[in-house]
Amino acid sequence: MSETGRAAQGDLASRPVDPRTDEAIAEVEEQFTILFNRVSAGMRDRAARVHPDLQPVGFKLLSTLVRTGPVHAGALAGMLLTDKSVVSRQVRILEELGFVDRQTDPSDRRASFLVATPAAIEKVNEARAADQAQLYRNLRQWGAPDVERLGELLARLNDLV
């Protein structure tokens, strides 16, 4: 965060608390809870669309591999903010399902890259496309100004966390 941002936060901390603001924050918190629950359910659905035995965490890992391309397991754990043991366990499952291959790192023959297979890429992209189409259908009903405002507010929120 910039010095200007820190100074602004300090100024805000000295202001009296408006009870309406706290009520609004509580409503935002409630809406995030609903949203996160729906996202969780969506992850389960997307995972099942890719393969009935795929868990949501496995789908998250696999979709990250599809998006980023080849990556080391440690780097993948860092991207997902999870433990390497979780990645290792999920990679074994994904390999068994035929969704992930390992390729030797040419710069370090002891290490390997994790790579999504063509079948995984196809299935993940199909699942994403269906969800993306739904999101676009829904948000087009709002109109550009509201969607732009949502984007701005989400960016501001992301800057805070």
N, CA, C and O of each residue as an XYZ file, in Angstrom:
644
protein
N       0.854     -1.173      0.000
C       0.000      0.000      0.000
C       0.896      1.231      0.000
O       1.949      1.228      0.638
N       0.493      2.277     -0.705
C       1.281      3.492     -0.814
C       1.215      4.290      0.485
O       0.368      4.044      1.344
N       2.137      5.262      0.606
C       2.126      6.151      1.772
C       0.825      6.940      1.837
O       0.272      7.161      2.914
N       0.348      7.358      0.679
C      -0.913      8.098      0.620
C      -2.060      7.241      1.146
O      -2.908      7.713      1.904
N      -2.075      5.973      0.731
C      -3.109      5.044      1.195
C      -3.046      4.836      2.694
O      -4.079      4.795      3.364
N      -1.816      4.701      3.234
C      -1.663      4.524      4.683
C      -2.127      5.766      5.431
O      -2.792      5.665      6.462
N      -1.772      6.945      4.907
C      -2.183      8.190      5.552
C      -3.704      8.298      5.555
O      -4.302      8.691      6.556
N      -4.324      7.948      4.432
C      -5.787      7.997      4.346
C      -6.415      7.033      5.343
O      -7.426      7.355      5.967
N      -5.813      5.839      5.495
C      -6.346      4.878      6.465
C      -6.225      5.441      7.878
O      -7.136      5.283      8.690
N      -5.111      6.092      8.171
C      -4.929      6.694      9.492
C      -5.975      7.753      9.758
O      -6.522      7.832     10.858
N      -6.260      8.581      8.741
C      -7.297      9.597      8.872
C      -8.653      8.968      9.142
O      -9.429      9.469      9.956
N      -8.936      7.867      8.454
C     -10.220      7.181      8.632
C     -10.338      6.591     10.029
O     -11.425      6.570     10.606
N      -9.225      6.111     10.576
C      -9.254      5.478     11.895
C      -9.625      6.480     12.982
O     -10.165      6.094     14.019
N      -9.339      7.775     12.754
C      -9.631      8.778     13.776
C     -11.062      9.321     13.685
O     -11.510     10.036     14.582
N     -11.766      8.991     12.627
C     -13.156      9.446     12.469
C     -14.085      8.676     13.392
O     -13.836      7.510     13.696
N     -15.167      9.328     13.845
C     -16.152      8.587     14.641
C     -16.856      7.547     13.760
O     -17.036      7.746     12.559
N     -17.245      6.442     14.386
C     -17.895      5.354     13.660
C     -19.371      5.676     13.491
O     -20.076      5.978     14.454
N     -19.818      5.603     12.250
C     -21.225      5.807     11.930
C     -21.908      4.444     12.031
O     -21.523      3.517     11.318
N     -22.921      4.297     12.907
C     -23.581      2.987     13.052
C     -24.151      2.451     11.739
O     -24.219      1.237     11.544
N     -24.559      3.342     10.843
C     -25.080      2.900      9.543
C     -23.990      2.203      8.741
O     -24.257      1.257      8.000
N     -22.755      2.683      8.898
C     -21.637      2.059      8.186
C     -21.440      0.630      8.682
O     -21.250     -0.290      7.887
N     -21.488      0.449     10.014
C     -21.329     -0.896     10.561
C     -22.471     -1.812     10.135
O     -22.252     -2.996      9.878
N     -23.681     -1.277     10.057
C     -24.813     -2.072      9.575
C     -24.599     -2.467      8.111
O     -24.872     -3.602      7.717
N     -24.113     -1.525      7.320
C     -23.845     -1.809      5.904
C     -22.731     -2.838      5.765
O     -22.801     -3.711      4.900
N     -21.714     -2.744      6.600
C     -20.620     -3.719      6.569
C     -21.141     -5.102      6.932
O     -20.747     -6.095      6.321
N     -22.021     -5.173      7.917
C     -22.613     -6.463      8.299
C     -23.398     -7.058      7.134
O     -23.366     -8.269      6.918
N     -24.098     -6.218      6.389
C     -24.844     -6.696      5.214
C     -23.884     -7.176      4.128
O     -24.135     -8.196      3.485
N     -22.789     -6.448      3.922
C     -21.774     -6.873      2.946
C     -21.206     -8.227      3.364
O     -21.033     -9.118      2.533
N     -20.921     -8.375      4.647
C     -20.395     -9.646      5.160
C     -21.375    -10.784      4.881
O     -20.973    -11.866      4.453
N     -22.658    -10.535      5.124
C     -23.689    -11.551      4.879
C     -23.746    -11.904      3.390
O     -23.849    -13.077      3.031
N     -23.680    -10.895      2.534
C     -23.724    -11.145      1.093
C     -22.490    -11.911      0.629
O     -22.589    -12.763     -0.253
N     -21.324    -11.616      1.217
C     -20.126    -12.388      0.882
C     -20.279    -13.847      1.305
O     -19.859    -14.751      0.583
N     -20.876    -14.076      2.465
C     -21.104    -15.448      2.921
C     -21.963    -16.201      1.915
O     -21.661    -17.341      1.562
N     -23.033    -15.563      1.456
C     -23.908    -16.192      0.454
C     -23.135    -16.431     -0.837
O     -23.218    -17.511     -1.421
N     -22.385    -15.428     -1.283
C     -21.605    -15.555     -2.514
C     -20.576    -16.675     -2.405
O     -20.459    -17.497     -3.314
N     -19.830    -16.717     -1.305
C     -18.809    -17.757     -1.136
C     -19.428    -19.146     -1.101
O     -18.853    -20.095     -1.633
N     -20.600    -19.274     -0.476
C     -21.288    -20.573     -0.472
C     -21.685    -20.986     -1.882
O     -21.569    -22.154     -2.252
N     -22.155    -20.017     -2.667
C     -22.529    -20.314     -4.055
C     -21.298    -20.648     -4.896
O     -21.345    -21.540     -5.744
N     -20.204    -19.936     -4.663
C     -18.962    -20.238     -5.383
C     -18.490    -21.644     -5.030
O     -18.048    -22.396     -5.898
N     -18.586    -21.990     -3.758
C     -18.204    -23.340     -3.311
C     -19.035    -24.403     -4.009
O     -18.501    -25.400     -4.496
N     -20.340    -24.186     -4.056
C     -21.222    -25.140     -4.736
C     -20.889    -25.200     -6.219
O     -20.906    -26.275     -6.819
N     -20.585    -24.048     -6.812
C     -20.191    -24.012     -8.221
C     -18.917    -24.785     -8.481
O     -18.789    -25.462     -9.501
N     -17.963    -24.683     -7.545
C     -16.710    -25.439     -7.693
C     -16.988    -26.944     -7.659
O     -16.386    -27.705     -8.416
N     -17.892    -27.364     -6.791
C     -18.255    -28.788     -6.741
C     -18.877    -29.221     -8.064
O     -18.562    -30.290     -8.587
N     -19.767    -28.375     -8.605
C     -20.421    -28.689     -9.886
C     -19.405    -28.750    -11.027
O     -19.437    -29.675    -11.839
N     -18.507    -27.768    -11.089
C     -17.491    -27.764    -12.153
C     -16.584    -28.973    -12.038
O     -16.244    -29.594    -13.045
N     -16.191    -29.310    -10.828
C     -15.339    -30.483    -10.626
C     -16.051    -31.733    -11.126
O     -15.451    -32.561    -11.811
N     -17.325    -31.869    -10.787
C     -18.093    -33.051    -11.220
C     -18.258    -33.091    -12.729
O     -18.287    -34.171    -13.319
N     -18.370    -31.911    -13.374
C     -18.478    -31.881    -14.835
C     -17.194    -32.369    -15.501
O     -17.231    -32.977    -16.571
N     -16.061    -32.096    -14.858
C     -14.782    -32.558    -15.411
C     -14.635    -34.057    -15.194
O     -14.259    -34.789    -16.110
N     -14.938    -34.516    -13.965
C     -14.884    -35.953    -13.650
C     -15.634    -36.181    -12.346
O     -15.479    -35.400    -11.407
N     -16.447    -37.235    -12.266
C     -17.243    -37.461    -11.052
C     -16.405    -37.676     -9.794
O     -16.895    -37.443     -8.689
N     -15.163    -38.110     -9.933
C     -14.310    -38.345     -8.762
C     -13.448    -37.140     -8.397
O     -12.699    -37.190     -7.421
N     -13.543    -36.073     -9.160
C     -12.699    -34.903     -8.914
C     -13.287    -34.046     -7.802
O     -14.459    -33.673     -7.848
N     -12.466    -33.738     -6.801
C     -12.870    -32.887     -5.687
C     -12.691    -31.415     -6.082
O     -11.907    -31.115     -6.982
N     -13.405    -30.496     -5.424
C     -13.260    -29.068     -5.748
C     -11.816    -28.565     -5.672
O     -11.392    -27.782     -6.521
N     -11.061    -29.005     -4.670
C      -9.666    -28.556     -4.574
C      -8.853    -29.068     -5.763
O      -7.940    -28.388     -6.230
N      -9.177    -30.248     -6.245
C      -8.510    -30.779     -7.428
C      -8.863    -29.976     -8.663
O      -8.009    -29.753     -9.521
N     -10.122    -29.536     -8.767
C     -10.527    -28.695     -9.891
C      -9.810    -27.360     -9.830
O      -9.356    -26.852    -10.855
N      -9.703    -26.789     -8.645
C      -9.014    -25.506     -8.483
C      -7.559    -25.624     -8.930
O      -7.044    -24.759     -9.639
N      -6.913    -26.691     -8.511
C      -5.530    -26.943     -8.901
C      -5.429    -27.126    -10.413
O      -4.566    -26.534    -11.061
N      -6.305    -27.942    -10.963
C      -6.282    -28.239    -12.392
C      -6.582    -26.993    -13.215
O      -5.908    -26.742    -14.214
N      -7.565    -26.219    -12.820
C      -7.899    -25.016    -13.588
C      -6.766    -23.995    -13.521
O      -6.551    -23.242    -14.470
N      -6.050    -23.969    -12.412
C      -4.881    -23.090    -12.317
C      -3.804    -23.548    -13.285
O      -3.181    -22.723    -13.953
N      -3.577    -24.848    -13.369
C      -2.597    -25.379    -14.330
C      -2.991    -25.064    -15.769
O      -2.138    -24.738    -16.595
N      -4.274    -25.163    -16.062
C      -4.752    -24.853    -17.414
C      -4.500    -23.378    -17.718
O      -4.083    -23.026    -18.821
N      -4.753    -22.526    -16.739
C      -4.593    -21.086    -16.931
C      -3.124    -20.666    -17.023
O      -2.774    -19.819    -17.845
N      -2.263    -21.254    -16.185
C      -0.869    -20.799    -16.109
C       0.068    -21.538    -17.048
O       1.101    -21.003    -17.448
N      -0.289    -22.765    -17.401
C       0.642    -23.603    -18.136
C       1.554    -24.327    -17.161
O       1.314    -24.302    -15.954
N       2.602    -24.976    -17.670
C       3.483    -25.779    -16.813
C       4.037    -24.984    -15.628
O       4.442    -23.830    -15.765
N       4.043    -25.629    -14.475
C       4.526    -24.977    -13.257
C       5.059    -26.031    -12.296
O       4.603    -27.174    -12.306
N       6.025    -25.647    -11.467
C       6.528    -26.540    -10.421
C       5.481    -26.672     -9.311
O       4.686    -25.759     -9.091
N       5.485    -27.792     -8.628
C       4.505    -28.041     -7.566
C       4.588    -26.991     -6.461
O       3.559    -26.525     -5.971
N       5.798    -26.616     -6.068
C       5.957    -25.602     -5.018
C       5.376    -24.265     -5.426
O       4.741    -23.586     -4.619
N       5.591    -23.882     -6.678
C       5.038    -22.620     -7.178
C       3.514    -22.692     -7.214
O       2.838    -21.708     -6.912
N       2.979    -23.841     -7.577
C       1.530    -24.026     -7.618
C       0.944    -23.900     -6.212
O      -0.100    -23.275     -6.026
N       1.611    -24.488     -5.234
C       1.158    -24.373     -3.844
C       1.137    -22.906     -3.422
O       0.212    -22.467     -2.738
N       2.150    -22.152     -3.829
C       2.193    -20.731     -3.517
C       1.064    -19.959     -4.177
O       0.456    -19.090     -3.552
N       0.780    -20.269     -5.434
C      -0.310    -19.589     -6.151
C      -1.649    -19.840     -5.475
O      -2.494    -18.948     -5.405
N      -1.836    -21.055     -4.980
C      -3.114    -21.442     -4.382
C      -3.165    -21.178     -2.877
O      -4.179    -21.426     -2.223
N      -2.053    -20.669     -2.340
C      -1.957    -20.404     -0.904
C      -2.314    -21.645     -0.088
O      -3.104    -21.591      0.854
N      -1.710    -22.753     -0.478
C      -1.983    -24.020      0.206
C      -0.670    -24.752      0.475
O       0.385    -24.367     -0.028
N      -0.752    -25.784      1.253
C       0.411    -26.578      1.625
C       0.849    -27.475      0.474
O       0.020    -27.952     -0.301
N       2.143    -27.698      0.370
C       2.675    -28.560     -0.688
C       2.110    -29.976     -0.603
O       1.951    -30.643     -1.626
N       1.805    -30.439      0.610
C       1.266    -31.798      0.761
C      -0.112    -31.910      0.103
O      -0.452    -32.956     -0.450
N      -0.901    -30.839      0.161
C      -2.217    -30.835     -0.481
C      -2.032    -30.931     -1.991
O      -2.722    -31.699     -2.662
N      -1.097    -30.149     -2.518
C      -0.820    -30.177     -3.956
C      -0.339    -31.557     -4.358
O      -0.793    -32.102     -5.365
N       0.560    -32.123     -3.598
C       1.102    -33.449     -3.903
C       0.004    -34.509     -3.964
O      -0.037    -35.320     -4.889
N      -0.873    -34.493     -2.979
C      -1.973    -35.455     -2.919
C      -2.907    -35.284     -4.114
O      -3.298    -36.263     -4.750
N      -3.260    -34.038     -4.413
C      -4.174    -33.772     -5.521
C      -3.536    -34.092     -6.867
O      -4.214    -34.574     -7.775
N      -2.250    -33.831     -7.002
C      -1.558    -34.137     -8.256
C      -1.572    -35.642     -8.502
O      -1.766    -36.078     -9.636
N      -1.371    -36.436     -7.461
C      -1.435    -37.902     -7.620
C      -2.803    -38.320     -8.158
O      -2.900    -39.143     -9.068
N      -3.854    -37.742     -7.582
C      -5.210    -38.065     -8.035
C      -5.399    -37.626     -9.484
O      -5.931    -38.380    -10.299
N      -4.968    -36.418     -9.801
C      -5.110    -35.897    -11.164
C      -4.308    -36.717    -12.169
O      -4.740    -36.895    -13.308
N      -3.155    -37.213    -11.760
C      -2.369    -38.087    -12.644
C      -3.115    -39.391    -12.898
O      -3.165    -39.878    -14.028
N      -3.696    -39.954    -11.836
C      -4.463    -41.198    -11.974
C      -5.666    -41.018    -12.905
O      -6.044    -41.942    -13.626
N      -6.259    -39.826    -12.885
C      -7.413    -39.537    -13.742
C      -6.994    -39.167    -15.167
O      -7.842    -39.005    -16.044
N      -5.701    -39.037    -15.389
C      -5.201    -38.691    -16.716
C      -5.283    -37.210    -17.044
O      -5.319    -36.834    -18.215
N      -5.313    -36.358    -16.007
C      -5.447    -34.927    -16.217
C      -4.152    -34.142    -16.042
O      -4.068    -32.983    -16.448
N      -3.146    -34.765    -15.444
C      -1.873    -34.074    -15.221
C      -0.725    -35.010    -15.578
O      -0.741    -36.200    -15.263
N       0.267    -34.436    -16.241
C       1.522    -35.132    -16.531
C       2.654    -34.361    -15.875
O       2.527    -33.178    -15.559
N       3.754    -35.056    -15.678
C       4.972    -34.396    -15.194
C       5.963    -34.345    -16.347
O       6.128    -35.315    -17.088
N       6.620    -33.200    -16.485
C       7.672    -33.050    -17.487
C       8.937    -32.605    -16.773
O       8.913    -31.696    -15.943
N      10.032    -33.252    -17.104
C      11.302    -32.908    -16.475
C      11.668    -31.468    -16.812
O      11.543    -31.027    -17.955
N      12.122    -30.751    -15.793
C      12.580    -29.380    -15.980
C      13.948    -29.434    -16.657
O      14.899    -29.943    -16.064
N      14.072    -28.925    -17.874
C      15.344    -29.021    -18.585
C      16.486    -28.277    -17.890
O      17.652    -28.617    -18.090
N      16.169    -27.271    -17.082
C      17.226    -26.532    -16.389
C      17.629    -27.189    -15.076
O      18.670    -26.852    -14.512
N      16.820    -28.124    -14.582
C      17.131    -28.851    -13.341
C      16.502    -30.233    -13.465
O      15.332    -30.418    -13.132
N      17.264    -31.185    -13.934
C      16.761    -32.532    -14.228
C      16.145    -33.223    -13.005
O      15.434    -34.216    -13.159
N      16.407    -32.717    -11.797
C      15.837    -33.323    -10.587
C      14.396    -32.863    -10.362
O      13.629    -33.522     -9.659
N      14.039    -31.736    -10.959
C      12.708    -31.161    -10.753
C      11.817    -31.448    -11.960
O      12.289    -31.813    -13.037
N      10.528    -31.274    -11.746
C       9.601    -31.464    -12.862
C       8.514    -30.409    -12.826
O       8.193    -29.837    -11.784
N       7.958    -30.175    -14.013
C       6.823    -29.281    -14.172
C       5.555    -30.119    -14.169
O       5.541    -31.252    -14.650
N       4.492    -29.546    -13.621
C       3.170    -30.158    -13.722
C       2.491    -29.543    -14.940
O       2.507    -28.326    -15.125
N       1.896    -30.397    -15.765
C       1.282    -29.949    -17.011
C      -0.100    -30.570    -17.139
O      -0.267    -31.778    -16.967
N      -1.092    -29.736    -17.443
C      -2.444    -30.243    -17.706
C      -2.441    -30.967    -19.049
O      -1.861    -30.478    -20.019
N      -3.080    -32.116    -19.105
C      -3.163    -32.878    -20.353
C      -4.175    -32.218    -21.293
O      -5.002    -31.424    -20.846
N      -4.118    -32.536    -22.577
C      -5.104    -31.986    -23.513
C      -6.545    -32.291    -23.088
O      -7.423    -31.440    -23.233
N      -6.794    -33.491    -22.568
C      -8.152    -33.839    -22.120
C      -8.588    -32.925    -20.967
O      -9.736    -32.483    -20.923
N      -7.674    -32.647    -20.039
C      -7.987    -31.766    -18.911
C      -8.269    -30.355    -19.400
O      -9.219    -29.714    -18.949
N      -7.447    -29.872    -20.318
C      -7.637    -28.522    -20.847
C      -9.011    -28.394    -21.494
O      -9.717    -27.407    -21.288
N      -9.376    -29.390    -22.268
C     -10.681    -29.364    -22.943
C     -11.825    -29.344    -21.934
O     -12.746    -28.536    -22.056
N     -11.773    -30.228    -20.941
C     -12.864    -30.322    -19.972
C     -12.956    -29.082    -19.086
O     -14.054    -28.598    -18.810
N     -11.814    -28.568    -18.641
C     -11.825    -27.365    -17.805
C     -12.358    -26.181    -18.605
O     -13.166    -25.403    -18.098
N     -11.914    -26.042    -19.843
C     -12.390    -24.936    -20.675
C     -13.887    -25.037    -20.951
O     -14.574    -24.017    -21.006
N     -14.398    -26.248    -21.124
C     -15.842    -26.432    -21.302
C     -16.606    -25.981    -20.053
O     -17.617    -25.287    -20.153
N     -16.115    -26.379    -18.887
C     -16.768    -25.995    -17.628
C     -16.713    -24.481    -17.442
O     -17.702    -23.865    -17.044
N     -15.576    -23.894    -17.724
C     -15.422    -22.439    -17.600
C     -16.338    -21.704    -18.575
O     -16.972    -20.713    -18.213
N     -16.404    -22.193    -19.805
C     -17.208    -21.519    -20.831
C     -18.673    -21.463    -20.422
O     -19.334    -20.444    -20.616
N     -19.175    -22.535    -19.867
C     -20.574    -22.565    -19.435
C     -20.803    -21.551    -18.315
O     -21.798    -20.827    -18.324
N     -19.886    -21.500    -17.358
C     -20.022    -20.555    -16.250
C     -19.865    -19.115    -16.726
O     -20.584    -18.222    -16.278
N     -18.922    -18.899    -17.634
C     -18.693    -17.559    -18.142
C     -19.923    -17.063    -18.916
O     -20.318    -15.904    -18.784
N     -20.512    -17.932    -19.709
C     -21.709    -17.557    -20.459
C     -22.831    -17.151    -19.501
O     -23.539    -16.175    -19.749
N     -22.990    -17.894    -18.415
C     -24.009    -17.569    -17.412
C     -23.716    -16.214    -16.767
O     -24.625    -15.400    -16.608
N     -22.474    -15.967    -16.400
C     -22.090    -14.698    -15.786
C     -22.387    -13.539    -16.732
O     -22.957    -12.530    -16.318
N     -22.006    -13.677    -17.989
C     -22.259    -12.620    -18.968
C     -23.757    -12.381    -19.149
O     -24.200    -11.233    -19.196
N     -24.543    -13.464    -19.250
C     -26.001    -13.312    -19.384
C     -26.570    -12.524    -18.204
O     -27.383    -11.618    -18.382
N     -26.133    -12.881    -17.008
C     -26.656    -12.233    -15.806
C     -26.223    -10.773    -15.700
O     -27.048     -9.897    -15.442
N     -24.929    -10.508    -15.899
C     -24.442     -9.143    -15.702
C     -24.829     -8.200    -16.836
O     -24.865     -6.987    -16.630
N     -25.117     -8.714    -18.013
C     -25.595     -7.850    -19.104
C     -26.925     -7.191    -18.736
O     -27.248     -6.121    -19.251
N     -27.692     -7.821    -17.853
C     -28.968     -7.262    -17.417
C     -28.769     -5.991    -16.588
O     -29.676     -5.167    -16.478
N     -27.580     -5.839    -16.007
C     -27.295     -4.667    -15.179
C     -26.976     -3.436    -16.005
O     -27.294     -2.319    -15.597
N     -26.354     -3.619    -17.156
C     -25.882     -2.497    -17.950
C     -24.453     -2.133    -17.604
O     -23.961     -2.443    -16.519
N     -23.799     -1.474    -18.535
C     -22.371     -1.155    -18.407
C     -22.036     -0.331    -17.159
O     -21.075     -0.666    -16.466
N     -22.788      0.737    -16.840
C     -22.398      1.538    -15.670
C     -22.356      0.733    -14.369
O     -21.427      0.888    -13.576
N     -23.352     -0.121    -14.148
C     -23.363     -0.928    -12.919
C     -22.243     -1.956    -12.918
O     -21.609     -2.181    -11.887
N     -21.996     -2.577    -14.054
C     -20.921     -3.581    -14.120
C     -19.564     -2.907    -13.929
O     -18.690     -3.447    -13.251
N     -19.388     -1.724    -14.528
C     -18.134     -0.979    -14.329
C     -17.951     -0.627    -12.860
O     -16.854     -0.757    -12.316
N     -19.013     -0.189    -12.230
C     -18.953      0.168    -10.804
C     -18.620     -1.058     -9.955
O     -17.820     -0.973     -9.023
N     -19.228     -2.186    -10.275
C     -18.907     -3.421     -9.562
C     -17.417     -3.729     -9.693
O     -16.758     -4.054     -8.706
N     -16.894     -3.628    -10.904
C     -15.472     -3.876    -11.128
C     -14.593     -2.943    -10.313
O     -13.598     -3.366     -9.724
N     -14.969     -1.667    -10.281
C     -14.206     -0.680     -9.502
C     -14.235     -1.009     -8.015
O     -13.206     -0.955     -7.341
N     -15.403     -1.345     -7.512
C     -15.531     -1.663     -6.082
C     -14.786     -2.934     -5.720
O     -14.154     -3.005     -4.666
N     -14.854     -3.938     -6.584
C     -14.104     -5.170     -6.319
C     -12.600     -4.906     -6.333
O     -11.860     -5.465     -5.524
N     -12.151     -4.055     -7.253
C     -10.723     -3.699     -7.301
C     -10.315     -3.003     -6.009
O      -9.255     -3.289     -5.452
N     -11.157     -2.091     -5.535
C     -10.856     -1.402     -4.265
C     -10.797     -2.393     -3.108
O      -9.920     -2.306     -2.249
N     -11.730     -3.329     -3.095
C     -11.737     -4.343     -2.039
C     -10.477     -5.201     -2.115
O      -9.851     -5.486     -1.094
N     -10.111     -5.608     -3.322
C      -8.900     -6.420     -3.486
C      -7.660     -5.676     -3.036
O      -6.723     -6.294     -2.533
N      -7.632     -4.359     -3.204
C      -6.495     -3.563     -2.736
C      -6.380     -3.585     -1.214
O      -5.291     -3.418     -0.666
N      -7.506     -3.793     -0.537
C      -7.501     -3.812      0.930
C      -7.033     -5.143      1.508
O      -6.473     -5.192      2.604
N      -7.266     -6.217      0.765
C      -6.964     -7.548      1.320
C      -5.755     -8.194      0.748
O      -5.408     -9.309      1.137
